[in-house]
């Protein structure tokens, strides 16, 4: 069960290892673009390529979906980047349903674990497989693998690495379940938990009253998608890359104010210093370097 690109390598690795995938469950096709043409999910495209049965329920509690799911008689269900399952679905197989989550649980439970790990300046994250139970992302852990977060990583780069590391972990988990060679570890209690709630457009606005390091991590954690944004001269700009910069700080300059030569650099004041903008996207234009921006624009 999965929908986005993140879940595709997991399906591919199961098929490549001759595991018997009896059905694939994914989101209904979505209308996209000007013509609102129906577009299948990446998981559906991968499943059809391998001639697998695809189910696309709108309602996961619909009796006809439940009946059809039962008819496949699966021993095990695997969930990767899907949606919340009702108990009658996750509890159906004899062995249960396990999920791949892109964090080292119990940290970063929620919809956007890769983004929040970078936004919070973490040096390490990883992938976890765990069996589902009632409370979201709280079931007993099967396996975990760590992944360092490099200082230059943005969410796109980390997503790519975790996507492939996650596929390996899904295969390892299925093999362990098949040979009944694993020990479930309950998620630890009584520690401070960092959460990874869904990200909305309002979440992505840069707050220049924070430190330069926080602003830099915030931009990395939302680049390339959905992208941090700010308003410059009354226009909205997405910011994709920036660095900590240094400028003459003799004058008391308020956070959010700018310094630029309108040629090579644009720096914005933060709570404790400056951030230099490297790549940005003006409203209605494409992503570009700051130097390319200044070839046709002034601030």
N, C-alpha and C positions, 0 to 999 in steps of 0.2 A: 504494500500500500504506500503510494507516494505520488507526488505531482511534479515538483520542479527538477531542474537540471541536477541539483545536489543528489537526488535519489537514483539517477540513471546508472552511475558506475556500480551501485549496489545490485541492481537488477542484472546488469551485464555480467558481473562476476559470478552470480548464482547460475546463470545460463551457461557461461563458459566452463563451469565446474560440473556440468551435467546434473545439477540439482533439479528436482522435478517441480518446476513452478506451475501450479495448476491454474492459477488465475492472477491477474494484475488488477488492482483497484486504484482508480485515479479520479481526479476531478473532471466534471463535464467540460466539453470543449467551450472555449470562451470567445466571444466576439471581440475582434481587434481591428485597429486601424480605421481609416475613413469608411471603407465599405462594410465595416462590422462583420467581416468574414469570420466564420467559426474556425478557431485554431486549436488543435489538440495539445495536450500537455506534453512536455519532453518525455515523461515516463510512458505515455501512451504511444508516442512515436517509436520509442525503443522496443516496447512490447510487441507492436505490430510487425516490426522488422524481424522479430523472432517467431512470428506467427502464434503469439500467446493470446489466450482469451482475455479480453479487457472488459471490466465492469466500471460504469461511471454513474454511480448513484447520486441523485440530488439529495435524497434523505436517507441517512444511514440507518434509520429505524424502520424504513418502509418494509412491510411484511414480504413483498415480492423480492426485495433485495436480500433480506435475511434468509428466505427459503433458497434462493439461488446460491448464496454463499455456503449454506449448509451442504448443498448438493456436491460441492467440490471435496468435502471430507478432508480438509487440510489438517495435518498434524500440528502445524506451526504457522503463525502469521508474523510477518515482518513489516514494521512501519518505519518509513524514512521520510520526514518532511511531508506529512499528510495533515489530517485534521483530528480534532478530538473524537475518539471513538466511544460509542455507547457500550456499556458493559456487555450487552448481549452479543456484541461483535468481538470485543477483545477477549472475552471469556470463552468463545466458541471452541477453538481447537483444544485437543486433549493436553498438549504441552503448554499452550498459552500463546501470548503475543509479545514479541520483544520489539523495542524501539531503539533506533540509533539517534543519539543526541549529540550535537556539536559543542560539547563542553565537558569539563571534568565534574560531573554531578557529585555532590548536590549544588555546586556553584552554577550560576547562570541558567537556572530553570526559566523557561519561557520561550517566546517566539524568535528572539534575535540574539542568540548567545555569542555569535562570532563578532557582531558589531559591538556589543557591550564590553566584551573582553578587551578589545582595542581601545574603546572610548575610555575605559577605566585604567588604562596604562598597564595592563597585565603583561608579564613577561612569558607566560606559559598558558596554554589551554590544552584542548585535546578532544577526544571522542569517547563516548560511553555507550555500551549496550546494556539495556535493563529491561526486565519484564514489567509489563503494564499492570497497574492497579488503579484504584479509584482516583486518588489525588494526582494531578498532572505532574509528570517528571519525578515521581517519588519512589518508584518501584525498586526492587532489589537489583543490584548491579551484577552483570555477568563479567564483562571485561572493560578495561579502560586503557587508552594509549595517550601518552602526552605528546604535545607538539609545541616547540618554542615559538614565541611571537617575536619576530625580528623588529628592531627599532624602525626600519623603513617599510614594514608591511602595511599595506592597506587591506581593507576587508576583502577585496577581490582576490588578492594573492593568497591570503590565509584560507579563504573559502575553497580555493582550488586544491590546496594541500589537504585540508580536512576532508574534502569530498572523496579523495582517493584513499586516504588513510581510513576513512569510515567504511569504505567498501571492503577493504581488507579485514576490518574488524567484524563486519557482518558475516563474511565468509568464515572467519575463525569461530564466531559464535554459533553459526549453524552446524559446523563440524563438531564442535564441543557438545552441542545439544544432541546431535545424531548419535554420538558415541557415549552419551550420558557422562561426560567427563568435565564437569564444571561445579563450582561452589558459588552459590548466591551470597552476595555481601549486602546486608541492609545499608541504606544510605545513612551516614552518621547524623546524629541529632546534636542539638546544643551548641552548634557553631554558628558564627555570623554568616548569613547567606546573602550573596549578591544576586540580584535578579536580572532578567533579560526580557523586559516587556516589549511588546510590539512597538515598532517605530512608526510615528506618523510625521506628516510634513512639519507640523509645529515643533515636534521634538528636534528637528534638524536645524533650527535657527541657531547661529553661533552667538554665544554670550561673551562679548569682549571684556566683560568685567571679571573674567576668570584668568588664570595664569596662562602664560604662553605655552607651557607644556600641555596643559589641559586642552587648550584650543587646538594644538597640533594633533593630539590624540583623537579629539572629537572629529576633526576633518578626516584623519586616516580611517577611523572607525565607520565612516559613512561613505567612503569613496571606493568604487565609482558609483555605488547605488545604495541608498536613494540620494545621497550627496548633501553635505552641509551647505547652508546658504546664509547670505547676509544681504543687507540693503546698502548700496553705495550710491550716493547722489540720487536717492529716490528710486533706483532701479534694483531689481533682485538679481543677484549673482550667485551661482553655485560655485563652491570652492572645492577643488579636488586635491591640491597639493600645496603644502606650505612648510616653512621652516622657522625656527626661532631666529630672529634678526636682532641686530644691535644698532641703536641710533643715539644721537646726542639727547640725553635726558635732562638737560639743565632746566628746561622749561616745564612747568607743570602741565602736562598734556592729558586730557581725559581719555579714558578707554574708549575705543571705537573711532578715534581720530586717525587721520591718514598722513603718511609722508610719501612723496613720490617725485621722481624726476621726469615722469611721463614718457620714459624711454625703456628703462631696464628694470626698475623696481617699484613695487607698491608695498609699503609696510603699514600695518595697522596696530595701533597701541592696544595692549592688553593690561591686565591688572598689575603685572610685574615686569613688563618689557614690551617687546615688539614681535609681531609675526610677519614674515615676508611671504607674499602670495606668489606661488609658482605657476599654478594652472587654475583657470577659472572658466566659467561659461556664462556669458551675459544672456538675459532673457531672450528667447527666440533665435539664439545663435548656437554655433557648435563650440565644443570644448577647445580651449587654446592656451598656449603659454602666455605669460604676462607680456613678453616682448611682442608677440603677435598681436595681442590686444592693443598695445600702444601704437602699432603701425597705423591703426585707423581710428583710435579713440583717445580722448584726454580725460583726466580726472581733475 
